[in-house]
Structure formats: C-alpha cells, structure tokens
Amino acid sequence: IETKDGLTVWEDHFYPEILDPETLEPVPDGELGELVITPITKEAFPVIRYRTHDLTRLLPGTARSMRRLDRISARNDDMIILRGVNCFPTQFEELITMDKNLRPRYQCVLTKRGRMDHLTLVVEHAPGRTPEEINYSQFNLRKLIKDRMGVTVDVDVVDQVDSGEGKAKRIVDNR
C-alpha cells in the first residue's frame, strides 16, 4: 500500500498459493503460476483452495511483512498448448500490434492435423493495404511467432474477422 508495488495479501485472512497449472503442485515464491486462495476467517460459506485461473506470482513483502501479488499476466483457461509450448492469445496480440498493416482483431483457430494440434491465426488487416503489404505482414508475423514463441502456426490475413456479438471470441477450438 505504502510502496505501490503490488497487491498486499492480508495473510491473517487469506492463504494464497501459486500452483503449476498443469501439475497443480506448489511453485516457489516469485515463480509464475495459477493463484489459488483459501479464506481463513470466512465462516458462513467456507471456501477451500479456490482456483482463480489467474496467472501471477507471489512476491516477498516490502513495507509490510505480508507477501504481495504481482500483476495478473493472463488467465489459465486462455492458455493453448502447442507441441509442449504454452501460448496465450495476448502473446499473439502483442506481435500483431507491432505491424501497422494489421489490426488487433484476430482469432486462434485450433484444428487437428493427424495426431497433432495445429493453430491457424486469423488476423484482420488494416484498411487500404496493398496485397504486397498484406503478404509481407503475413510472412513476417509467422516468422515472429516462430522466433519469439518457438511454435509454427499458419497465419491468414483477412478483410474482417468474425468475432460475433459482445466480447471477442479469441479461441475457436475445432479439434
């Protein structure tokens, strides 16, 4: 509170744990994992080990002796595992926004190719772009994803991504 460096967890009332999302085993402080909370003083409706699906890490206390929560970086239920690599839609979005020819409207379409999961990233191009600019952006984004994230994906650049009504649907699972 005084140092403005993360949320201080009031450990007299809440027991925070950070677990590995795959094994559900505790990870050391400072390591990224899923936040699990157990309220200690709740009496009317006790909750034990509530899984939030938020990915964060526990940090040591500073001004106060209680530990702090780092910023929530992603959600566990948004995670896509491709050939053993954990990928989040926000990682793709970060790479998409680096290209002025692309708009941050996209979908991650998961399919099966034989026994392997395959991802096609469908991205909307910015208006008024030439076919050459679109082809360059498509090639460049595929290469950036391979270099930065270590996975090979197909990239389709389209006029418009169908995101439906309300909140954009980022993951389409057709496996």
Stockholm file with secondary structure:
# STOCKHOLM 1.0

chainA/1-175         IETKDGLTVWEDHFYPEILDPETLEPVPDGELGELVITPITKEAFPVIRYRTHDLTRLLPGTARSMRRLDRISARNDDMIILRGVNCFPTQFEELITMDKNLRPRYQCVLTKRGRMDHLTLVVEHAPGRTPEEINYSQFNLRKLIKDRMGVTVDVDVVDQVDSGEGKAKRIVDNR
#=GR chainA/1-175 SS CCSCSSEECCTTTEEEEEECTTTCCBCCTTSCEEEEEEESSCCSSCCCSEEEEEEECEECCSSSSSCEECCCCEEGGGCEEETTEEECHHHHHHHHTTCTTEEEEEEEEEEEETTEEEEEEEEEECTTCCHHHHHHHHHHHHHHHHHHHCCCCEEEEESCCCCCSSSCCCEEECC
#=GC SS_cons         CCSCSSEECCTTTEEEEEECTTTCCBCCTTSCEEEEEEESSCCSSCCCSEEEEEEECEECCSSSSSCEECCCCEEGGGCEEETTEEECHHHHHHHHTTCTTEEEEEEEEEEEETTEEEEEEEEEECTTCCHHHHHHHHHHHHHHHHHHHCCCCEEEEESCCCCCSSSCCCEEECC
//
